[in-house]
Amino acid sequence: MIRTVGIAGDWHGNINHAMWAVKQMEPHLGEEKIIYQLGDFGYWPDADNYSSFTGMLSRFLGKLRVRLAFLDGNHENHANLKEKIDDYIGDYATAPARDLLIPIAPNIEWMARGYRFFLGGREWLVCGGAASVDRAWREEGRSWFPGELITDEQEEKICREGYADVLLSHDRPAKAPIDLKSGVWPEKDVAIADAHRERLQRICSSARPSYIMHGHYHMAMEDTVDMGWGDVRINGFTCDGYPGNWGILDVETMEWVHGG
Ligand SMILES: [Fe+2]
């Protein structure tokens, strides 16, 4: 039985940080050890350092008997992830939510948008994706992919499945407060990011989770917000190299029992 899980924010393919974080979390996990990574994992199969990143991490996880499941952030190769859906799932629209877990390497799996599982007496829903406000500095097909944004089809599928107690996401829903620096990013990209947070809010309004955990903003945040169906606790995490990138969650009490 799983009592505690690791939850981690963005890693950006940083192998030193990823291994350090896994090593910190592992002693606090029970017999069945699992870590959920909340996107910007570093899924770049075409990058020179990709095979060493996943290879080293996969072997390290194996030695510690830890399973890692990541969701997709904005900074991943979404074209390749789409191929994974085609290869492993086939028709996304009709695939059962519990099947949306795709092997990437030994001990590493990708939780596709809409993946659901049952843990600690609760229904957990996963939905990656976020908008890159730094898109102007990226090249489409190499360092940026339109697939970073949740689509109408994905939103409809997830909303059709209804209720969930817990949401793991990359983005932060619109009703959760956030203090972003204005004037730094191009206005049109900020508008896309705002629309994406609204889309995630619609998914929340359908699933009505009581707990949301996300990455993307590289900030440690904890807020409790009444979103219309009761209080929702929202935790945001920092990224690789910063304190506040990971936490150990008791999945029965939903209390944080360790963090770093
Ligand atoms: Fe990130």
Residues whose N, C-alpha, C, O or C-beta is under 5 A from the ligand:
A	BS01	LIG	D10 D40 H216
